[in-house]
Amino acid sequence: MPLMRQSGPPAVRPVKRAFRVRPLLAATAMLCVLGAAAVLLMQPILPYALSFAAGAMIYVVVEELIPESQQGQDTHMSTIGAMLGFAVMMILDVALG
């Protein structure tokens, strides 16, 4: 078995493995700091980016996951209708609080 062919006494193996894994943990922490810095720098455009992502998700859900909306000849009209209905619902939600 390949796992049994490792060199060194059994008590030393976990220590060697810990020293191999430690740089990966440090790299993960550094990437988290870089990600947080990127979010702070991009904070002014974050609402626009998130609203674009939400619109894209609504489009995918209506276009691909609701099979009844794709039956018939005017499949894009049902997608546009669902998007406009959602927009009206959000406007009313904000306006009426």
C-alpha positions as CSV (number, residue, x, y, z in Angstrom):
1,M,0.0,0.0,0.0
2,P,1.4,3.5,-0.9
3,L,0.3,5.0,2.5
4,M,2.3,2.4,4.4
5,R,5.6,3.2,2.5
6,Q,6.1,6.7,4.0
7,S,9.5,7.2,5.6
8,G,10.1,8.1,9.2
9,P,8.5,7.0,12.4
10,P,4.8,7.3,12.8
11,A,5.0,10.1,15.3
12,V,7.0,12.3,12.8
13,R,4.6,11.9,9.9
14,P,1.9,14.3,11.2
15,V,4.5,17.0,12.0
16,K,5.9,16.8,8.4
17,R,2.4,17.0,7.0
18,A,1.6,20.0,9.2
19,F,4.7,21.8,7.8
20,R,3.6,21.1,4.3
21,V,0.0,22.3,4.9
22,R,1.0,25.5,6.8
23,P,2.0,27.5,3.6
24,L,-1.4,26.7,2.1
25,L,-3.1,28.1,5.1
26,A,-1.0,31.3,5.0
27,A,-1.8,31.7,1.3
28,T,-5.5,31.4,2.0
29,A,-5.3,34.1,4.6
30,M,-3.4,36.4,2.3
31,L,-6.0,35.9,-0.5
32,C,-8.8,36.7,2.0
33,V,-7.1,40.0,2.8
34,L,-6.7,40.8,-1.0
35,G,-10.4,39.9,-1.5
36,A,-11.4,42.3,1.3
37,A,-9.3,45.0,-0.1
38,A,-10.8,44.5,-3.6
39,V,-14.3,44.8,-2.1
40,L,-13.4,48.0,-0.3
41,L,-11.9,49.5,-3.5
42,M,-14.9,48.5,-5.6
43,Q,-17.5,49.5,-3.1
44,P,-18.9,52.4,-5.2
45,I,-19.8,50.1,-8.1
46,L,-20.8,47.2,-5.9
47,P,-24.6,47.9,-5.9
48,Y,-24.6,48.2,-9.7
49,A,-22.6,44.9,-10.1
50,L,-24.9,43.1,-7.7
51,S,-28.1,44.4,-9.4
52,F,-26.7,43.3,-12.8
53,A,-26.0,39.8,-11.3
54,A,-29.5,39.7,-9.9
55,G,-31.0,40.6,-13.2
56,A,-29.0,37.9,-15.0
57,M,-30.1,35.3,-12.4
58,I,-33.8,36.3,-12.9
59,Y,-33.3,35.9,-16.7
60,V,-31.7,32.5,-16.4
61,V,-34.5,31.3,-14.0
62,V,-37.3,32.5,-16.3
63,E,-35.6,31.4,-19.5
64,E,-34.4,27.9,-18.4
65,L,-36.1,26.8,-15.2
66,I,-39.8,27.6,-15.9
67,P,-40.7,25.4,-18.8
68,E,-44.2,26.8,-19.2
69,S,-42.8,30.1,-20.2
70,Q,-41.0,28.6,-23.2
71,Q,-44.1,26.9,-24.7
72,G,-45.6,28.6,-27.7
73,Q,-44.1,30.9,-30.3
74,D,-43.3,34.1,-28.4
75,T,-40.9,32.8,-25.8
76,H,-39.0,36.1,-25.4
77,M,-42.2,38.0,-24.6
78,S,-42.8,35.8,-21.6
79,T,-39.3,36.5,-20.4
80,I,-39.7,40.2,-20.9
81,G,-43.1,40.1,-19.1
82,A,-41.6,38.4,-16.1
83,M,-38.7,40.9,-15.9
84,L,-41.1,43.9,-16.2
85,G,-43.4,42.3,-13.6
86,F,-40.5,41.9,-11.2
87,A,-39.4,45.5,-11.8
88,V,-42.9,46.8,-11.1
89,M,-43.1,44.7,-8.0
90,M,-39.8,46.2,-6.7
91,I,-40.8,49.7,-7.6
92,L,-44.0,49.3,-5.6
93,D,-42.2,47.7,-2.7
94,V,-39.8,50.7,-2.5
95,A,-42.5,53.3,-3.1
96,L,-45.0,51.9,-0.6
97,G,-42.4,50.9,1.9
